[in-house]
Amino acid sequence: MSRKKILALVTAALTAFAIAGCSVDRGSGSGGTASGDPAFGTNVEMNAAVQKAHDVMKGKKIAFVPILYKGYALTENWGSTMQRAFGNLGADFRVYDSNFSSDRMISTIDDLIARKAADVLVLQNQDLGLLDNAIQQAQRAGIYTVVLNMMSTRLGDAFIGVDVGHAARAIAQRAADDCGHRNAPKQIAVIDGPGNDPASIQWDKGIHDVLDPLGYTVTLAHSQFQNAVAQQAAESMLQQSQGKLCGFLVTYDVNAVTVGQTVANAVGRGQVAPNSVGTYTFDADKSWCDALKQGLVTASVAYDVQGIGEAAAVAAQQLIQSGAKPGSNHTVSFVSDAMVDKSNVDDVSIACYKGQ
């Protein structure tokens, strides 16, 4: 899917915020920033509209608070994409790295809200209910919230991400098909994140939706999204399966590469037969693609990571231009995804992305 189509999708999903701006021509008023005054009316003069879009965003404060930033290709990609977009508009975009600490994340968000240091908070959820209070407090303070990729039980003004359940069902079916072609035992191991995070919950459900009716035994281990923990879990599951394990379904590509290497090491020791255990995931950054070409991993549902950063920038602009009260509307929007393996990895544009 092209960038233009992604931005069109987000625009359509967020039309509720633009409707108010289509009803009355506000002339040259500045509008935006939760004032209740939309920046645009029904009719515009083209060059003036372009200038006004810049004027509305100039000086606006956008705070991005991800789970982890430095060295993590996923969030670095979002951040660099948003930095380019907001920088071009004269907005103040800043990243606050939580470094895998939920306490640091909440403390950072609370401080930003208390100081009114953001017009828009762009957040990544680490735990299903972790951001609920923060989103509510931000809305009360007149701050918009845009949540990326890991849905919260309390919706902000906009959620943008991959449809994890769809990805899980697609990759589980791929794993089952591969196991069937090998006449392998119907045994699959799932290695998710903490287990109580949105991605893991949706991932696990999607897998069971497919594999349970097919009669598979599904075992589960939690990695906390840490490579060392994922490696230990994979080693233990390989040993306990006694050669009957057909594949691993791993939440996210980074841990999947570690699990693939663990399987390769087990093959090298003679613990499992070559090509008998596949490694499957969703997301596909450059390091995962390199591992694929080395034969360490099998397939992934890649999704448009850069598109999420672009869509977040569009959502923030639309929220500010709308003048709508934070929390008055809520949208859920998904970017495109595609199954990727050795046969098509060089042809899928959304695969093999880098951090910056």
C-alpha positions, 0 to 999 in steps of 0.5 A: 500500500502506498504512503498516499493510501495510508494517509488517505486511510487515516484521514478517512478514519479521523473525519469526525475531527474534521466535520466541525471544520467543514460547517462554518467558514472561520475566515483567517482565525488561527483555530486549533489546540482544543479551543473549540474553533476549527482551523478551516471552514468549507472554502479555502484559498489554496496558498492561504490554506497551506500557510494556515496549516503551518501557522496552526502547527508552529510552536505546538509541542508534540511529546513522544513517549515510547516503551523503548527508543534508543537502539530499537528500530521500531520506535526510532523509525516512528520517531524519525518519521514524526520528527521530519513531519513536525519539523517541517511544520515548525512544531516542537517534537521531543522523545522521552525514552522510557527504557522499558520502565513503566514507572518511568513512562508514567512519571514522564507522562504525569510531569508533561501533563502537570507542566502542560508541556505538550499539546499532543502526547504520542504514546506506546502502551506497555501494559493493557491498563497502564495508560488509562489514567494518564489518558484521562488526565491528559484529556482533562488537561486539554491535551490530545493523545495518540496511541501507537500499536499497543492498544489501551483499554481506555481509548485516546483520541486516536489509535494507530497500529497493526491489526495484531489479531489478523496478523496472528491468525495469518501467521498461525495458519502459515505455520500450520500449513508448513507443519502439515506439509512436513507431516509434523506433530501438531505441537506449536510453542508461543513465546509472547511478551509480558503476557499482559500487554496488548500485543501478547493478548491479541497475538495469543488469541489469534493463534488459538483461534486458528490452531485450536480447531485444527487440534494443535497443542499450544504451549506458552512462555513469556519473554518480557520482550527480552532476548535472553528470556526468549532464548531460555524459553526456546531452549526449555521448550525444545528440550521438553518437546523431545523432537515433537515441536513443529514451530515457534510463534514469537511476538515481534521480530527482535525476539524471533531472531533470537529464537531462530538462532536458538533453534539453529544451535539445537540443530547443530547439537543434533537435538532437533532435525534440520528444517523441522522447527519453523520460527514465525512472527510479525513485524520485519525490520532489517535485522529480521530480513538478514536472519531470514536470508541466513535461514534462521527464521521462516516467515513474518507478517510485516506491517507498515512501520513507517506508515504508523509514524506518518499516520501519527503526524497526520492524526496530530495535525487533524486533532489540532486543526479540528479544535475538538475537545480532547476525548470527545472523539475516538478512532481506531485505524490500522496500517497495511500488512503482508506475509513475508518469506524468502520467496518475496522479501525483496519485493515487499516494500514495508519489510526490512525497515531501518531505525532512522 
